[in-house]
Amino acid sequence: MHRYRTHTCSDLRDTHVGETVRLSGWIHRRRDHGQLVFLDLRDHYGITQCVTDVEDPAFQQVEKYRLESVVCITGRVVKRSDETINTKLPTGQIEVRIDDFEVLSAADQVPLQVNSDEDAGEETRLRYRYLDLRRERVHNNIILRSKVISSIRRRMVEQGFMEFQTPILTASSPEGARDFLVPSRLHPGKFYALPQAPQQFKQLIMVSGFDRYFQIAPCFRDEDSRADRSPGEFYQLDLEMSFVEQEDVFAAVEPVLAGVFKEFSDWTVPDPFPRIPYREAMLKYGSDKPDLRIPIEIADVSEIFRGSDFAIFAKLVEGGGVIRAIPGPKCGSRAICDRMNSWAQGQGAPGLGYMIFGDGEARGPIANRLPAEKIEALKAITGMGDGDAIFFAGGKELEAAKLAGQARLKLGADLDIVEKGVFKLCWIVDFPMYEADEATGVIDFSHNPFSMPQGGMEALETMDPLDILAFQYDVVCNGVELSSGAIRNHRPEIMYKAFEIAGYGPEVVDDKFAGMINAFKFGAPPHGGIAPGIDRIVMMLAGEQNLREVILFPMNQRAEDLMMNAPSEVRPEQLRDLHIKLALPPKAAPKSEG
């Protein structure tokens, strides 16, 4: 017999009745019935009920040790009586009568309950993460993560992608977030950076003559924490392809994402994924991350209010603003409309206009100032009628779109009309290449500076920069952005021109992106790629709202590892080796009393 176990805690069935077996695991739960003690033994695989009575030699030992102690049990498999069968457990038809009980590791009193989902507080959970990970829900999340990554890797290899590993210690580059810097001992005063993404390396792999690359890549960004963003580090499915156009990338990625969502859930996944231009998404959904499960589409109704008697909206339109209409099915009551207006004010907006339909007429301050034909036009555009309402968001285009988009999400939740049991993925395409600062008018890149502009050099030389679109795309699922990608700008002359428009001279490109721009001068294939976030995919499949629930050892919202006490101070001699002297901010003076 094996030293520790003949079976796992999920193996035993009624076919094993009469056998002598050995199990090892953690004491999950104990129930004392006076003459009998029942013990649930747990390992990675499941739970088996074990039992001892007062006459058994093991009885005193079983009672003695705390929950979460690690024990080895040898005993006979017996069948449970019909009334004690536990149908919720795969092993629920049997139990093990304890003949021998060995303590492998005794546990102290645990700071959180492993056998329940009782909220122990984030700080306690992260400080004792190894205990938190024993909990069924979190444990299963991490198993799911492993299976998802294995599935993704298999699907990529089957498509002919080759897995390569790019450097972790690299050069700092301006890619949007703060770098984590690593001081060099051998080169005093110089620093490596941890990669925000393998962006330049993946492109250089294409320049090196490889055709299809992928990697489950760690990325490091010194940015603030959010529920859908892990501070410090995260993982992405990084991929790049040579001699491709946009649709070729979509054709490679869609089967992987759709396949994973179908494999690890019983929800439906409509495909192919719709292609929605950025401007259309901002108009219809008020967001470039649309949740397509909500059957509400926003409409632009600026022209209806141009020159109208509803002075507030008319003035907005004349001043270059827009009016967006949000259909409100079954919202035809003053109470609902007032509640939506108060909500909008809570979002920092002046309010949310509305029009109520009932008994064949339109009611409300806006309806009172519009002629019948314009009201009928609004009904036709939105599809609303008796019992419904229309809400209005007005202002500058971006702010009106944002408010309308938030109102759409709120209506979806409040009315309970968000389609259930479905992952609706889509591509957002045709992003603007550039944007202008509202205050200064200065032109800068709106997204990825390495994207190929649609129309190439001709577009850069002849078009208004704000009208130029990029071969830039996002993939979105149920209102969550999973990834951004692009067909890359592989032509040095086009890259120099693109950066020039954004106010960067050739010396900036040569300095900040020297490796890549120099490589392009020796022949670069057209190439493109994308990098879906692994953590977000697993979070959605697990039905979680926070990334920390699907990461083995996450940090807290202040980017602290409470378990390993990181970040931490280092010894003075370590700083001397790195030629670093600390210049810490002054400590705040203690508050005086009185």
C-alpha positions as CSV (number, residue, x, y, z in Angstrom):
1,M,0.0,0.0,0.0
2,H,1.2,3.5,-0.9
3,R,2.7,5.5,2.0
4,Y,0.1,8.3,1.7
5,R,-2.8,7.2,-0.5
6,T,-4.3,4.5,-2.6
7,H,-7.1,6.8,-3.9
8,T,-7.9,10.5,-4.0
9,C,-10.9,11.9,-2.0
10,S,-13.1,11.9,-5.1
11,D,-12.4,8.3,-6.3
12,L,-14.4,6.0,-4.0
13,R,-17.8,4.6,-5.1
14,D,-20.1,1.8,-4.0
15,T,-18.0,-0.5,-6.2
16,H,-15.2,-0.1,-3.6
17,V,-17.2,-1.4,-0.7
18,G,-15.3,-3.9,1.4
19,E,-11.8,-2.7,0.3
20,T,-9.2,-1.3,2.6
21,V,-8.0,2.1,1.3
22,R,-5.7,4.9,2.4
23,L,-6.6,8.6,1.9
24,S,-4.6,11.8,2.7
25,G,-5.9,15.3,2.9
26,W,-7.1,18.1,5.1
27,I,-9.8,17.9,7.8
28,H,-12.5,19.9,6.1
29,R,-15.4,19.4,8.6
30,R,-16.1,17.4,11.7
31,R,-19.4,16.4,13.3
32,D,-19.5,14.9,16.8
33,H,-22.6,12.8,17.4
34,G,-21.4,11.6,20.9
35,Q,-20.7,7.9,20.2
36,L,-19.8,8.7,16.6
37,V,-17.5,11.3,15.0
38,F,-17.9,12.0,11.3
39,L,-14.9,13.6,9.5
40,D,-14.9,15.1,6.0
41,L,-11.5,14.6,4.4
42,R,-10.6,17.0,1.5
43,D,-7.9,17.0,-1.1
44,H,-7.5,18.7,-4.5
45,Y,-10.0,16.4,-6.1
46,G,-12.9,16.2,-3.7
47,I,-14.3,15.1,-0.3
48,T,-14.8,11.7,1.3
49,Q,-16.7,11.2,4.6
50,C,-14.9,9.1,7.2
51,V,-16.3,7.8,10.5
52,T,-15.1,6.4,13.8
53,D,-17.0,5.4,16.9
54,V,-16.1,5.5,20.6
55,E,-14.7,2.0,20.6
56,D,-12.2,2.6,17.8
57,P,-8.6,3.3,18.7
58,A,-8.6,6.4,16.4
59,F,-11.6,8.0,18.2
60,Q,-9.6,10.2,20.6
61,Q,-7.2,11.3,17.9
62,V,-9.9,12.3,15.5
63,E,-11.5,14.6,18.2
64,K,-8.1,16.1,19.2
65,Y,-6.9,17.8,16.0
66,R,-8.2,21.1,14.5
67,L,-9.8,21.7,11.2
68,E,-7.3,22.0,8.3
69,S,-4.8,19.6,9.9
70,V,-3.3,17.3,7.3
71,V,-3.9,13.6,8.1
72,C,-3.6,10.2,6.6
73,I,-6.5,7.8,7.1
74,T,-6.5,4.0,6.5
75,G,-9.8,2.2,6.7
76,R,-12.6,0.1,5.1
77,V,-15.0,1.4,2.6
78,V,-18.6,0.8,3.8
79,K,-21.9,1.6,2.1
80,R,-24.1,4.3,3.6
81,S,-27.6,3.6,4.5
82,D,-30.2,4.8,2.0
83,E,-31.3,7.7,4.3
84,T,-27.7,9.0,4.7
85,I,-26.6,9.0,1.1
86,N,-25.4,12.5,0.0
87,T,-26.3,13.0,-3.6
88,K,-24.3,16.3,-3.7
89,L,-21.0,14.4,-3.4
90,P,-19.6,12.0,-6.0
91,T,-18.5,9.9,-3.0
92,G,-21.8,10.3,-1.3
93,Q,-22.8,6.6,-1.4
94,I,-20.0,5.4,0.8
95,E,-17.9,6.3,3.8
96,V,-14.6,5.1,5.2
97,R,-14.5,3.4,8.6
98,I,-11.3,4.6,10.2
99,D,-8.8,1.9,11.3
100,D,-5.7,4.0,11.4
101,F,-5.3,7.8,11.8
102,E,-2.0,9.5,11.3
103,V,-1.4,13.3,11.6
104,L,1.0,14.5,8.9
105,S,0.8,18.2,9.9
106,A,-1.2,19.7,12.8
107,A,-2.9,23.1,12.1
108,D,-3.2,26.1,14.3
109,Q,-6.5,27.9,14.7
110,V,-7.2,29.3,11.1
111,P,-7.9,33.0,10.6
112,L,-10.6,32.3,8.1
113,Q,-13.1,29.5,7.6
114,V,-12.1,27.3,4.7
115,N,-15.3,25.2,4.7
116,S,-17.6,28.2,4.1
117,D,-17.7,31.2,1.8
118,E,-18.2,33.5,4.7
119,D,-16.5,36.9,3.8
120,A,-13.3,37.2,5.8
121,G,-12.4,40.6,4.3
122,E,-10.0,41.2,1.5
123,E,-7.0,41.9,3.7
124,T,-7.3,38.6,5.6
125,R,-8.0,36.6,2.4
126,L,-4.9,38.0,0.7
127,R,-2.6,37.8,3.7
128,Y,-3.6,34.1,4.1
129,R,-4.1,33.4,0.4
130,Y,-2.9,29.8,0.7
131,L,-5.9,29.2,3.0
132,D,-8.3,31.2,0.8
133,L,-7.2,29.0,-2.2
134,R,-8.4,25.9,-0.3
135,R,-11.9,27.2,-0.5
136,E,-14.0,25.4,-3.2
137,R,-15.0,28.4,-5.3
138,V,-11.5,30.0,-5.5
139,H,-9.8,26.6,-5.9
140,N,-12.1,25.8,-8.8
141,N,-11.4,29.2,-10.4
142,I,-7.7,28.5,-10.5
143,I,-8.3,25.0,-11.9
144,L,-10.5,26.6,-14.6
145,R,-7.7,29.1,-15.4
146,S,-5.2,26.3,-15.9
147,K,-7.7,24.4,-18.2
148,V,-8.5,27.6,-20.2
149,I,-4.8,28.3,-20.8
150,S,-4.2,24.7,-21.9
151,S,-7.1,24.9,-24.3
152,I,-5.9,28.2,-25.8
153,R,-2.4,26.8,-26.2
154,R,-3.8,23.7,-28.0
155,R,-6.0,25.8,-30.3
156,M,-3.2,28.1,-31.2
157,V,-0.7,25.3,-32.0
158,E,-3.4,23.5,-34.1
159,Q,-3.6,26.7,-36.3
160,G,0.1,26.6,-37.0
161,F,1.2,29.2,-34.4
162,M,4.6,28.7,-32.7
163,E,5.2,29.6,-29.1
164,F,8.2,31.8,-28.3
165,Q,9.2,33.6,-25.1
166,T,10.2,37.3,-25.3
167,P,12.5,39.1,-22.8
168,I,11.3,40.2,-19.4
169,L,14.2,42.6,-18.9
170,T,14.0,45.2,-21.7
171,A,14.2,48.9,-22.5
172,S,11.8,51.5,-21.2
173,S,9.4,52.8,-23.9
174,P,6.5,55.2,-23.9
175,E,3.5,52.8,-24.3
176,G,0.8,54.5,-22.3
177,A,1.4,53.3,-18.7
178,R,4.2,53.7,-16.2
179,D,7.1,51.2,-16.5
180,F,8.4,49.1,-13.7
181,L,12.1,49.9,-13.7
182,V,14.9,47.6,-12.7
183,P,18.3,49.2,-11.9
184,S,21.4,47.7,-13.5
185,R,24.3,46.8,-11.3
186,L,26.7,46.5,-14.2
187,H,25.7,49.8,-15.8
188,P,25.4,52.4,-13.0
189,G,22.6,54.9,-13.6
190,K,20.9,52.8,-16.2
191,F,17.7,50.8,-15.9
192,Y,15.9,48.0,-17.5
193,A,12.1,48.0,-17.7
194,L,9.6,45.1,-17.3
195,P,7.6,44.9,-20.5
196,Q,4.2,46.5,-20.5
197,A,3.5,44.1,-23.4
198,P,5.8,42.3,-25.8
199,Q,4.7,44.8,-28.5
200,Q,8.0,45.6,-30.2
201,F,9.4,42.1,-29.7
202,K,6.4,40.4,-31.3
203,Q,6.8,42.7,-34.3
204,L,10.5,42.0,-34.5
205,I,9.7,38.2,-34.5
206,M,7.8,38.9,-37.8
207,V,10.7,40.9,-39.2
208,S,12.9,37.9,-38.3
209,G,11.0,35.7,-40.7
210,F,8.8,33.7,-38.5
211,D,5.2,33.6,-39.7
212,R,2.8,33.0,-36.7
213,Y,3.8,33.6,-33.1
214,F,2.0,33.3,-29.8
215,Q,2.8,33.5,-26.1
216,I,0.9,33.4,-22.8
217,A,2.7,36.6,-22.0
218,P,3.2,38.3,-18.6
219,C,2.8,42.1,-18.8
220,F,3.8,44.6,-16.2
221,R,2.3,48.1,-15.8
222,D,2.6,50.4,-12.8
223,E,-1.0,51.6,-12.8
224,D,-3.9,51.8,-10.3
225,S,-6.0,48.8,-9.5
226,R,-9.6,48.3,-10.8
227,A,-12.0,45.4,-10.5
228,D,-11.2,44.4,-14.1
229,R,-7.5,45.2,-13.9
230,S,-4.8,43.6,-11.8
231,P,-2.2,46.0,-10.4
232,G,1.3,45.3,-11.4
233,E,1.0,42.3,-13.7
234,F,-1.4,40.4,-15.9
235,Y,-1.3,37.8,-18.6
236,Q,-2.4,38.0,-22.2
237,L,-2.6,35.7,-25.2
238,D,-0.1,37.6,-27.3
239,L,-0.1,36.8,-31.0
240,E,1.2,38.2,-34.3
241,M,0.9,37.1,-37.9
242,S,2.8,38.0,-41.1
243,F,1.3,38.8,-44.5
244,V,-2.2,39.4,-43.2
245,E,-5.0,41.9,-43.4
246,Q,-7.5,42.6,-40.7
247,E,-9.9,39.9,-41.6
248,D,-7.1,37.3,-41.5
249,V,-6.5,38.2,-37.8
250,F,-10.2,37.9,-37.1
251,A,-10.4,34.5,-38.8
252,A,-7.6,33.2,-36.6
253,V,-8.8,34.7,-33.3
254,E,-12.6,34.1,-33.5
255,P,-12.4,30.3,-33.3
256,V,-10.1,30.4,-30.3
257,L,-12.2,32.8,-28.3
258,A,-15.6,31.3,-29.3
259,G,-14.2,27.8,-28.8
260,V,-13.0,28.6,-25.2
261,F,-16.2,30.3,-24.2
262,K,-18.2,27.4,-25.5
263,E,-15.9,24.7,-24.0
264,F,-16.0,26.1,-20.5
265,S,-19.6,27.3,-20.2
266,D,-23.1,26.2,-21.2
267,W,-23.9,29.7,-22.5
268,T,-24.4,30.3,-26.2
269,V,-21.8,32.1,-28.2
270,P,-23.1,33.6,-31.5
271,D,-20.7,33.7,-34.3
272,P,-19.3,35.2,-36.5
273,F,-18.6,38.2,-34.3
274,P,-20.3,41.4,-35.7
275,R,-17.9,44.1,-37.0
276,I,-19.0,47.5,-35.6
277,P,-17.2,50.7,-36.7
278,Y,-16.1,52.8,-33.7
279,R,-18.3,55.8,-34.7
280,E,-21.4,53.5,-35.0
281,A,-20.7,52.0,-31.6
282,M,-20.4,55.4,-30.0
283,L,-23.7,56.4,-31.6
284,K,-25.8,53.3,-31.0
285,Y,-24.4,52.2,-27.7
286,G,-22.6,55.2,-26.3
287,S,-19.5,53.2,-25.8
288,D,-16.7,51.5,-27.7
289,K,-17.2,48.5,-25.3
290,P,-20.9,47.8,-26.1
291,D,-22.9,45.3,-24.2
292,L,-24.9,43.7,-27.1
293,R,-27.2,41.8,-24.7
294,I,-29.3,44.9,-24.1
295,P,-31.9,45.4,-26.9
296,I,-31.7,49.2,-26.8
297,E,-30.1,51.3,-29.5
298,I,-29.4,55.0,-29.1
299,A,-30.3,57.4,-31.9
300,D,-29.1,60.9,-32.9
301,V,-32.0,63.2,-33.0
302,S,-30.2,66.5,-33.2
303,E,-31.9,67.6,-36.4
304,I,-35.3,67.1,-34.9
305,F,-34.5,69.7,-32.2
306,R,-32.6,72.1,-34.5
307,G,-34.7,75.4,-34.6
308,S,-37.3,73.8,-32.3
309,D,-39.2,75.6,-29.5
310,F,-37.5,73.5,-26.9
311,A,-34.9,76.2,-26.4
312,I,-32.4,74.2,-24.3
313,F,-31.8,71.5,-27.0
314,A,-32.2,73.9,-29.9
315,K,-29.4,76.1,-28.5
316,L,-27.2,73.1,-27.9
317,V,-27.5,72.0,-31.5
318,E,-26.9,75.4,-32.8
319,G,-23.7,75.5,-30.7
320,G,-22.4,72.3,-32.3
321,G,-23.7,69.9,-29.6
322,V,-25.8,66.8,-30.2
323,I,-29.0,65.3,-28.8
324,R,-29.1,61.5,-28.3
325,A,-32.4,59.6,-27.7
326,I,-32.4,56.5,-25.5
327,P,-35.6,54.3,-25.9
328,G,-37.2,53.4,-22.6
329,P,-39.5,50.5,-23.1
330,K,-42.2,50.2,-20.4
331,C,-40.8,53.3,-18.7
332,G,-44.0,55.4,-19.3
333,S,-44.4,56.7,-15.8
334,R,-43.4,60.0,-14.2
335,A,-41.8,58.1,-11.2
336,I,-39.4,56.1,-13.5
337,C,-38.5,59.2,-15.5
338,D,-37.8,61.3,-12.4
339,R,-35.7,58.6,-11.0
340,M,-33.6,58.4,-14.3
341,N,-33.2,62.2,-14.2
342,S,-32.0,62.1,-10.6
343,W,-29.6,59.3,-11.5
344,A,-28.2,61.4,-14.4
345,Q,-27.6,64.3,-12.0
346,G,-25.8,61.9,-9.7
347,Q,-23.5,61.2,-12.6
348,G,-22.5,64.9,-12.9
349,A,-24.8,65.7,-15.8
350,P,-27.4,68.5,-15.7
351,G,-30.1,65.9,-16.1
352,L,-31.8,63.5,-18.5
353,G,-34.7,64.9,-20.5
354,Y,-37.7,62.6,-21.2
355,M,-40.9,62.2,-23.1
356,I,-43.7,59.9,-21.8
357,F,-46.3,58.1,-24.1
358,G,-49.7,57.1,-23.0
359,D,-53.3,57.1,-24.2
360,G,-52.2,58.1,-27.7
361,E,-50.4,61.2,-26.6
362,A,-46.9,62.4,-25.6
363,R,-46.4,64.1,-22.2
364,G,-43.7,66.1,-20.5
365,P,-41.9,69.5,-20.9
366,I,-40.2,68.4,-24.2
367,A,-43.4,67.1,-25.7
368,N,-45.2,70.3,-24.9
369,R,-42.7,72.3,-27.0
370,L,-42.6,70.1,-30.1
371,P,-45.2,69.8,-33.0
372,A,-47.0,66.6,-33.6
373,E,-44.9,65.7,-36.7
374,K,-41.6,65.9,-34.7
375,I,-43.1,63.7,-32.0
376,E,-44.1,61.2,-34.6
377,A,-40.6,61.3,-36.0
378,L,-39.2,60.5,-32.6
379,K,-41.6,57.6,-32.1
380,A,-40.6,56.2,-35.6
381,I,-36.8,56.5,-34.9
382,T,-37.0,54.9,-31.4
383,G,-39.8,52.4,-31.9
384,M,-41.5,53.7,-28.7
385,G,-45.3,54.0,-28.1
386,D,-47.9,53.9,-25.4
387,G,-46.5,52.8,-22.1
388,D,-43.0,53.7,-23.1
389,A,-40.7,56.7,-22.8
390,I,-37.8,58.3,-24.6
391,F,-34.9,59.8,-22.6
392,F,-32.6,62.5,-24.0
393,A,-28.9,63.3,-23.4
394,G,-27.6,66.5,-24.8
395,G,-24.2,68.2,-24.9
396,K,-20.8,67.9,-26.7
397,E,-20.8,64.7,-28.7
398,L,-18.5,62.7,-26.5
399,E,-20.2,63.7,-23.2
400,A,-23.7,63.2,-24.7
401,A,-22.7,59.7,-26.0
402,K,-21.2,58.7,-22.7
403,L,-24.3,59.7,-20.7
404,A,-26.6,58.0,-23.2
405,G,-24.4,54.9,-23.0
406,Q,-24.6,54.8,-19.2
407,A,-28.3,55.4,-19.3
408,R,-28.7,52.4,-21.7
409,L,-26.8,50.2,-19.3
410,K,-28.9,51.3,-16.3
411,L,-32.1,50.8,-18.2
412,G,-30.9,47.3,-19.2
413,A,-30.3,46.4,-15.6
414,D,-33.3,48.1,-14.1
415,L,-35.7,46.7,-16.6
416,D,-34.1,43.2,-16.4
417,I,-33.8,43.0,-20.2
418,V,-30.1,42.0,-20.4
419,E,-30.2,38.8,-22.3
420,K,-29.1,35.9,-20.1
421,G,-27.0,32.8,-20.8
422,V,-25.0,34.3,-23.7
423,F,-21.6,35.7,-24.4
424,K,-22.0,38.3,-27.2
425,L,-18.6,39.1,-28.7
426,C,-18.0,41.7,-31.3
427,W,-15.2,43.5,-33.1
428,I,-14.9,47.3,-32.8
429,V,-13.1,48.5,-36.0
430,D,-12.1,51.7,-37.7
431,F,-10.8,53.6,-34.7
432,P,-9.7,57.2,-35.4
433,M,-5.9,57.4,-35.8
434,Y,-5.7,60.7,-34.0
435,E,-7.6,62.8,-31.5
436,A,-7.4,66.5,-30.5
437,D,-7.1,67.8,-27.0
438,E,-10.3,69.7,-26.3
439,A,-8.5,72.5,-24.4
440,T,-5.4,73.0,-26.6
441,G,-6.4,71.5,-30.0
442,V,-3.1,69.6,-30.0
443,I,-3.2,66.4,-32.2
444,D,-2.0,63.1,-30.7
445,F,-2.5,59.4,-31.2
446,S,-5.9,58.3,-30.0
447,H,-4.8,54.6,-29.6
448,N,-1.8,52.6,-30.7
449,P,0.9,54.6,-32.4
450,F,2.1,51.5,-34.2
451,S,-1.1,51.0,-36.2
452,M,-1.2,51.3,-40.0
453,P,-3.4,54.3,-41.1
454,Q,-6.1,53.4,-43.5
455,G,-5.0,54.8,-46.9
456,G,-1.3,54.7,-45.9
457,M,1.0,57.6,-46.8
458,E,-1.6,59.2,-49.1
459,A,-4.1,59.6,-46.2
460,L,-1.4,61.1,-43.9
461,E,-0.4,63.6,-46.6
462,T,-3.9,64.7,-47.9
463,M,-6.5,64.1,-45.2
464,D,-7.5,66.0,-42.0
465,P,-5.8,64.0,-39.3
466,L,-9.0,63.8,-37.3
467,D,-10.7,62.0,-40.3
468,I,-8.0,59.4,-40.7
469,L,-9.0,55.9,-39.5
470,A,-6.5,53.2,-38.4
471,F,-6.5,49.5,-39.0
472,Q,-7.1,49.2,-35.2
473,Y,-9.6,46.9,-33.6
474,D,-10.9,45.8,-30.2
475,V,-12.7,42.6,-29.3
476,V,-15.4,43.1,-26.7
477,C,-17.6,40.6,-24.8
478,N,-20.7,41.6,-22.9
479,G,-19.5,45.1,-22.4
480,V,-15.9,44.1,-21.4
481,E,-12.9,44.8,-23.6
482,L,-10.9,41.7,-23.9
483,S,-8.2,43.0,-26.2
484,S,-6.9,45.6,-28.6
485,G,-5.0,44.8,-31.8
486,A,-3.9,46.3,-35.1
487,I,-2.5,45.8,-38.5
488,R,1.0,47.3,-37.8
489,N,2.7,50.2,-39.6
490,H,5.7,48.3,-41.1
491,R,6.9,51.1,-43.4
492,P,9.6,53.4,-41.9
493,E,8.5,56.4,-44.0
494,I,4.9,56.0,-43.0
495,M,5.9,55.7,-39.3
496,Y,8.0,58.8,-39.4
497,K,5.1,60.7,-41.0
498,A,2.5,59.4,-38.6
499,F,4.6,60.5,-35.6
500,E,5.3,63.8,-37.3
501,I,1.6,64.6,-37.4
502,A,1.4,63.8,-33.7
503,G,4.2,66.3,-33.0
504,Y,7.1,63.9,-32.7
505,G,10.2,64.4,-34.8
506,P,12.2,61.6,-36.4
507,E,14.7,61.8,-33.6
508,V,12.0,60.7,-31.1
509,V,11.2,57.7,-33.2
510,D,14.9,56.8,-33.6
511,D,15.5,57.2,-29.9
512,K,12.4,55.6,-28.4
513,F,11.8,52.8,-30.9
514,A,15.3,52.3,-32.3
515,G,15.2,48.5,-32.4
516,M,12.0,48.3,-34.3
517,I,12.5,51.3,-36.7
518,N,16.0,50.1,-37.6
519,A,14.7,46.6,-38.3
520,F,12.0,47.9,-40.6
521,K,14.7,49.4,-42.8
522,F,15.9,45.9,-43.7
523,G,12.7,44.6,-45.0
524,A,9.6,44.0,-42.9
525,P,6.5,42.0,-43.9
526,P,3.0,43.4,-43.5
527,H,1.9,42.0,-40.1
528,G,-0.7,42.4,-37.5
529,G,-1.9,40.9,-34.2
530,I,-3.8,41.2,-31.0
531,A,-3.5,40.2,-27.3
532,P,-6.7,39.0,-25.5
533,G,-6.5,39.2,-21.7
534,I,-6.3,35.8,-20.1
535,D,-7.4,37.1,-16.6
536,R,-10.5,38.8,-18.0
537,I,-11.5,35.7,-20.1
538,V,-11.3,33.5,-17.0
539,M,-13.1,36.0,-14.8
540,M,-16.0,36.0,-17.2
541,L,-16.1,32.2,-17.5
542,A,-16.0,31.9,-13.7
543,G,-18.8,34.4,-13.3
544,E,-16.7,36.6,-11.1
545,Q,-16.7,40.4,-10.9
546,N,-13.1,40.9,-9.7
547,L,-9.9,39.7,-11.3
548,R,-8.4,38.8,-8.0
549,E,-10.7,35.8,-7.8
550,V,-9.0,34.1,-10.7
551,I,-5.4,34.9,-9.9
552,L,-3.3,32.6,-7.7
553,F,-1.5,35.3,-5.6
554,P,-2.9,38.7,-6.4
555,M,-2.0,42.0,-4.8
556,N,-4.5,44.3,-3.1
557,Q,-5.8,47.6,-4.5
558,R,-2.7,49.4,-3.2
559,A,-0.4,47.1,-5.2
560,E,0.8,45.3,-2.1
561,D,1.4,41.6,-1.6
562,L,0.3,41.2,2.0
563,M,1.4,37.5,2.1
564,M,5.0,38.1,1.0
565,N,5.2,41.6,2.3
566,A,6.0,43.3,-1.0
567,P,7.1,45.9,-1.9
568,S,9.6,46.0,1.0
569,E,12.7,47.9,2.0
570,V,16.0,46.5,1.0
571,R,19.4,46.5,2.8
572,P,21.7,49.5,2.4
573,E,24.4,47.3,0.8
574,Q,21.9,46.3,-1.9
575,L,21.4,49.9,-2.8
576,R,25.1,50.6,-2.8
577,D,25.7,47.7,-5.3
578,L,23.1,49.4,-7.6
579,H,24.6,52.9,-7.1
580,I,21.2,54.2,-5.8
581,K,20.5,56.7,-3.1
582,L,17.0,57.1,-1.8
583,A,15.2,60.5,-1.9
584,L,12.1,59.7,0.0
585,P,9.2,62.2,0.4
586,P,9.0,63.8,3.8
587,K,6.8,62.0,6.3
588,A,3.6,63.8,7.2
589,A,3.8,65.6,10.6
590,P,1.6,64.1,13.3
591,K,-1.7,65.9,13.9
592,S,-1.7,68.0,17.0
593,E,-4.4,67.4,19.6
594,G,-6.8,70.1,20.8
